[in-house]
Amino acid sequence: MGQTITLRPIYGWGWVSGSIERRDVPASFSVELDVTTPGKWRGTVISAGHEFFGLVADLTQRHAEWDGHVNVQLRYAGFDDLPQEAGYAQVANHLSLARAAD
């Protein structure tokens, strides 16, 4: 079992569903991480009942200096080139990922 983080989506430039811009910001959700490399993380959304439950989450560090903001791409397992949702978020417990970002 990997590390679990909570993401708080932020509007920023908006969230996109497929190729359609969403007007609403998704609710917070948790991701269990499988892969952790400097500035990049991959895991699965584990928040039962959430619209993203079960999707694979690819996260990348958003800013040069680690502040807990990540770009988010969500997709179905096995569909690497077809993101379902994309946007950006704040990692609620981002200090726990600080070492992995360096």
N, C-alpha and C positions, 0 to 999 in steps of 0.2 A: 504494500500500500504506500503511495507517494504522499508528498506534502499537499495539504489542502489550503487553498487561498480563496478569499472572497473578493469578487470584483464589483465595484460600484460604477456602472456605466455613467458617462458624462456626455452631454450633448455635443460639445466641441463643434466639428464641422458636420455633425449629424451621424445618424446610424443608417445603414443601407440594408435592405432586405432584398436579396437577389440583386437586381439593378434599380430597385425602387427606393427612394429616400423615405425613411420613416419620420413621422412627426413626433412620435412619443419615444422617450428614452426607456429602454428595457429596465425591469426591476433588477436589483442586485442578485448575484448568483455565485455559487461556489464551484470551483474547479479542482479536481484531484489531478496533480501534476504527474506525468509519466516521464517526461524528458525535460531536463534543465541544462542549458548551456549558457554561457555569458550573454545576457541580453535577450535570450530567446527561451520560451517555455512552451510545452505542449501538454495538454491534459484533456480530461473529459468533464463536462458539466454534470454535477451530481445533485443539483438542487431539485428534488422531486416536485413535480407540479409546475416547474418553470417552463416557459415556452422553449427554452434552449436545452432542456433535460436530454442527456444522452449525446449531444453534439460534441465533436472534437473542437477544442479551443486552441488556436495558435496565437501566442502572445509575443510581441516584440517590444523592447524598450522604446518608448516614444521620444524621450529627450536624451541628449548626450550625457547629461549628469543625471544619475538615478534619483528620481523623485517619486517613484511608484506609479507613474502614468504609463500605460501600455496600449499599443494598438491591438485590436482584437479581431480575429477572423474565426468564424464558427462555421463548421461544415459537417456533413454526414461522414462517418468513417468510410474510408475507401474512395472518397471523392476529393482528392487533394487539390484539384484545379477548379473546384466549383464551390466557392464560399456561399453559404446561405445568408449569413448576416455579417456585417462588419461595422466597426466603430472604435471608440476608445473608452478607456475606463481607468479608474484609480484602484490599485490593489490595496484593500483595506488594511492588511497586515504586511505592508510592503517592506518593512525593515527586515522581515524574515527572509526576503529574497535579495537583500542588499549584497551579500557575498557573491551570489550567482550572477549578478549584473556586472561585477567588476572584471 
